[in-house]
Amino acid sequence: MAQAGRRWQRSFFPWLRDWGFTQCSLDPCVFTTQREVDGRLQQLVVSCYMDDLFTLYSENGPGSLYESCTSDLAARWNVEDQGPVSDLLNVDITRDADCILLQQRKYIEHLVETYL
């Protein structure tokens, strides 16, 4: 089971590149792509940690780059969209119409309890 993430990446990363994504040179688990859809430039970022995916997109909805990619992804693998992310790698994520807030309150509280 320890190699499951590596096997997934050996299959998934080439699929992303074939789909038109570019692998980030600073973090090989981050991929980006952009395309013009209906006269608008749309961007999509996919980050892979083990077998979890985190996506950022500029547009959502029918015909969007995000919808097209996730539809193709679901046709290839058994995936489940778990909705908006609320925490990722011990970072709490909250958002409203104007901003995205990232905080590590739980992690800091854990450090305080452990070391103070």
ChimeraX commands (.cxc) that place a marker at each C-alpha (Angstrom):
marker #1 position 0.00,0.00,0.00 radius 0.5
marker #1 position 2.97,2.33,0.55 radius 0.5
marker #1 position 3.48,2.55,-3.23 radius 0.5
marker #1 position -0.18,3.30,-4.08 radius 0.5
marker #1 position 0.43,7.06,-4.36 radius 0.5
marker #1 position 3.41,6.53,-6.63 radius 0.5
marker #1 position 1.46,4.13,-8.88 radius 0.5
marker #1 position -1.39,6.64,-9.06 radius 0.5
marker #1 position 1.01,9.42,-10.04 radius 0.5
marker #1 position 2.63,7.27,-12.75 radius 0.5
marker #1 position -0.79,6.92,-14.33 radius 0.5
marker #1 position -2.28,10.32,-13.52 radius 0.5
marker #1 position 0.61,12.67,-14.31 radius 0.5
marker #1 position 0.93,11.51,-17.95 radius 0.5
marker #1 position -2.85,11.84,-18.31 radius 0.5
marker #1 position -2.63,15.47,-17.13 radius 0.5
marker #1 position 0.20,16.22,-19.58 radius 0.5
marker #1 position -1.75,14.58,-22.42 radius 0.5
marker #1 position -4.77,16.71,-21.46 radius 0.5
marker #1 position -2.61,19.82,-21.96 radius 0.5
marker #1 position -1.36,20.57,-18.47 radius 0.5
marker #1 position 2.16,21.81,-17.78 radius 0.5
marker #1 position 3.96,20.41,-14.75 radius 0.5
marker #1 position 5.31,23.07,-12.39 radius 0.5
marker #1 position 9.11,23.13,-12.21 radius 0.5
marker #1 position 9.12,24.16,-8.53 radius 0.5
marker #1 position 6.58,21.57,-7.35 radius 0.5
marker #1 position 6.19,18.50,-9.57 radius 0.5
marker #1 position 2.77,17.72,-8.03 radius 0.5
marker #1 position 1.24,20.96,-9.38 radius 0.5
marker #1 position -0.06,21.26,-12.95 radius 0.5
marker #1 position -1.52,24.24,-14.80 radius 0.5
marker #1 position -3.37,24.77,-18.02 radius 0.5
marker #1 position -5.33,27.51,-19.71 radius 0.5
marker #1 position -7.60,27.61,-22.72 radius 0.5
marker #1 position -9.90,30.02,-24.41 radius 0.5
marker #1 position -13.51,28.91,-23.98 radius 0.5
marker #1 position -16.28,30.96,-25.59 radius 0.5
marker #1 position -13.91,33.89,-26.03 radius 0.5
marker #1 position -12.74,33.89,-22.40 radius 0.5
marker #1 position -9.37,32.69,-21.16 radius 0.5
marker #1 position -9.95,30.07,-18.47 radius 0.5
marker #1 position -7.30,28.73,-16.15 radius 0.5
marker #1 position -7.12,25.50,-14.18 radius 0.5
marker #1 position -4.60,24.39,-11.55 radius 0.5
marker #1 position -4.48,20.81,-10.26 radius 0.5
marker #1 position -2.40,19.78,-7.28 radius 0.5
marker #1 position -1.96,16.12,-6.40 radius 0.5
marker #1 position -1.05,14.92,-2.91 radius 0.5
marker #1 position -0.96,11.13,-2.70 radius 0.5
marker #1 position -4.35,10.26,-4.22 radius 0.5
marker #1 position -6.09,13.54,-3.34 radius 0.5
marker #1 position -6.59,16.32,-5.87 radius 0.5
marker #1 position -7.00,20.01,-5.15 radius 0.5
marker #1 position -8.21,22.21,-8.00 radius 0.5
marker #1 position -8.33,25.94,-8.54 radius 0.5
marker #1 position -10.26,27.28,-11.50 radius 0.5
marker #1 position -11.23,30.60,-12.97 radius 0.5
marker #1 position -14.63,29.49,-14.30 radius 0.5
marker #1 position -17.10,26.79,-13.31 radius 0.5
marker #1 position -20.26,25.49,-14.91 radius 0.5
marker #1 position -21.38,23.76,-18.09 radius 0.5
marker #1 position -18.80,23.99,-20.86 radius 0.5
marker #1 position -16.09,25.39,-18.59 radius 0.5
marker #1 position -12.52,24.14,-18.65 radius 0.5
marker #1 position -13.00,22.83,-15.10 radius 0.5
marker #1 position -16.18,20.92,-16.01 radius 0.5
marker #1 position -14.58,19.47,-19.14 radius 0.5
marker #1 position -11.49,18.29,-17.26 radius 0.5
marker #1 position -13.38,16.79,-14.33 radius 0.5
marker #1 position -15.78,15.07,-16.73 radius 0.5
marker #1 position -12.85,13.50,-18.62 radius 0.5
marker #1 position -11.22,12.59,-15.31 radius 0.5
marker #1 position -14.39,10.85,-14.09 radius 0.5
marker #1 position -14.65,8.97,-17.38 radius 0.5
marker #1 position -11.14,7.59,-16.83 radius 0.5
marker #1 position -11.13,6.92,-13.06 radius 0.5
marker #1 position -13.62,6.44,-10.28 radius 0.5
marker #1 position -13.37,9.87,-8.64 radius 0.5
marker #1 position -15.58,11.75,-6.23 radius 0.5
marker #1 position -15.91,15.53,-5.96 radius 0.5
marker #1 position -16.04,16.29,-2.25 radius 0.5
marker #1 position -16.98,19.91,-2.76 radius 0.5
marker #1 position -15.18,23.02,-1.60 radius 0.5
marker #1 position -12.08,22.35,0.46 radius 0.5
marker #1 position -12.12,23.41,4.11 radius 0.5
marker #1 position -8.68,22.17,5.11 radius 0.5
marker #1 position -5.64,20.99,3.21 radius 0.5
marker #1 position -2.46,19.65,4.83 radius 0.5
marker #1 position -3.37,21.20,8.21 radius 0.5
marker #1 position -4.24,24.57,6.69 radius 0.5
marker #1 position -7.82,25.72,7.35 radius 0.5
marker #1 position -9.41,27.41,4.34 radius 0.5
marker #1 position -12.37,29.76,4.54 radius 0.5
marker #1 position -13.67,31.98,1.79 radius 0.5
marker #1 position -16.25,34.60,1.07 radius 0.5
marker #1 position -17.01,36.72,-1.97 radius 0.5
marker #1 position -13.95,38.94,-1.50 radius 0.5
marker #1 position -11.17,36.78,-0.08 radius 0.5
marker #1 position -9.73,33.40,0.79 radius 0.5
marker #1 position -8.37,33.04,4.32 radius 0.5
marker #1 position -5.66,30.48,5.13 radius 0.5
marker #1 position -4.82,29.78,8.75 radius 0.5
marker #1 position -3.12,27.15,10.86 radius 0.5
marker #1 position -4.85,27.73,14.18 radius 0.5
marker #1 position -5.25,24.00,15.04 radius 0.5
marker #1 position -1.62,23.29,14.20 radius 0.5
marker #1 position -0.38,26.21,16.30 radius 0.5
marker #1 position -2.60,25.14,19.21 radius 0.5
marker #1 position -1.15,21.63,18.91 radius 0.5
marker #1 position 2.40,23.03,19.03 radius 0.5
marker #1 position 1.59,25.13,22.08 radius 0.5
marker #1 position 0.05,22.14,23.89 radius 0.5
marker #1 position 2.97,19.90,22.98 radius 0.5
marker #1 position 5.93,22.19,23.64 radius 0.5
marker #1 position 4.79,24.82,26.17 radius 0.5
marker link #1:1,2 radius 0.2
marker link #1:2,3 radius 0.2
marker link #1:3,4 radius 0.2
marker link #1:4,5 radius 0.2
marker link #1:5,6 radius 0.2
marker link #1:6,7 radius 0.2
marker link #1:7,8 radius 0.2
marker link #1:8,9 radius 0.2
marker link #1:9,10 radius 0.2
marker link #1:10,11 radius 0.2
marker link #1:11,12 radius 0.2
marker link #1:12,13 radius 0.2
marker link #1:13,14 radius 0.2
marker link #1:14,15 radius 0.2
marker link #1:15,16 radius 0.2
marker link #1:16,17 radius 0.2
marker link #1:17,18 radius 0.2
marker link #1:18,19 radius 0.2
marker link #1:19,20 radius 0.2
marker link #1:20,21 radius 0.2
marker link #1:21,22 radius 0.2
marker link #1:22,23 radius 0.2
marker link #1:23,24 radius 0.2
marker link #1:24,25 radius 0.2
marker link #1:25,26 radius 0.2
marker link #1:26,27 radius 0.2
marker link #1:27,28 radius 0.2
marker link #1:28,29 radius 0.2
marker link #1:29,30 radius 0.2
marker link #1:30,31 radius 0.2
marker link #1:31,32 radius 0.2
marker link #1:32,33 radius 0.2
marker link #1:33,34 radius 0.2
marker link #1:34,35 radius 0.2
marker link #1:35,36 radius 0.2
marker link #1:36,37 radius 0.2
marker link #1:37,38 radius 0.2
marker link #1:38,39 radius 0.2
marker link #1:39,40 radius 0.2
marker link #1:40,41 radius 0.2
marker link #1:41,42 radius 0.2
marker link #1:42,43 radius 0.2
marker link #1:43,44 radius 0.2
marker link #1:44,45 radius 0.2
marker link #1:45,46 radius 0.2
marker link #1:46,47 radius 0.2
marker link #1:47,48 radius 0.2
marker link #1:48,49 radius 0.2
marker link #1:49,50 radius 0.2
marker link #1:50,51 radius 0.2
marker link #1:51,52 radius 0.2
marker link #1:52,53 radius 0.2
marker link #1:53,54 radius 0.2
marker link #1:54,55 radius 0.2
marker link #1:55,56 radius 0.2
marker link #1:56,57 radius 0.2
marker link #1:57,58 radius 0.2
marker link #1:58,59 radius 0.2
marker link #1:59,60 radius 0.2
marker link #1:60,61 radius 0.2
marker link #1:61,62 radius 0.2
marker link #1:62,63 radius 0.2
marker link #1:63,64 radius 0.2
marker link #1:64,65 radius 0.2
marker link #1:65,66 radius 0.2
marker link #1:66,67 radius 0.2
marker link #1:67,68 radius 0.2
marker link #1:68,69 radius 0.2
marker link #1:69,70 radius 0.2
marker link #1:70,71 radius 0.2
marker link #1:71,72 radius 0.2
marker link #1:72,73 radius 0.2
marker link #1:73,74 radius 0.2
marker link #1:74,75 radius 0.2
marker link #1:75,76 radius 0.2
marker link #1:76,77 radius 0.2
marker link #1:77,78 radius 0.2
marker link #1:78,79 radius 0.2
marker link #1:79,80 radius 0.2
marker link #1:80,81 radius 0.2
marker link #1:81,82 radius 0.2
marker link #1:82,83 radius 0.2
marker link #1:83,84 radius 0.2
marker link #1:84,85 radius 0.2
marker link #1:85,86 radius 0.2
marker link #1:86,87 radius 0.2
marker link #1:87,88 radius 0.2
marker link #1:88,89 radius 0.2
marker link #1:89,90 radius 0.2
marker link #1:90,91 radius 0.2
marker link #1:91,92 radius 0.2
marker link #1:92,93 radius 0.2
marker link #1:93,94 radius 0.2
marker link #1:94,95 radius 0.2
marker link #1:95,96 radius 0.2
marker link #1:96,97 radius 0.2
marker link #1:97,98 radius 0.2
marker link #1:98,99 radius 0.2
marker link #1:99,100 radius 0.2
marker link #1:100,101 radius 0.2
marker link #1:101,102 radius 0.2
marker link #1:102,103 radius 0.2
marker link #1:103,104 radius 0.2
marker link #1:104,105 radius 0.2
marker link #1:105,106 radius 0.2
marker link #1:106,107 radius 0.2
marker link #1:107,108 radius 0.2
marker link #1:108,109 radius 0.2
marker link #1:109,110 radius 0.2
marker link #1:110,111 radius 0.2
marker link #1:111,112 radius 0.2
marker link #1:112,113 radius 0.2
marker link #1:113,114 radius 0.2
marker link #1:114,115 radius 0.2
marker link #1:115,116 radius 0.2
view
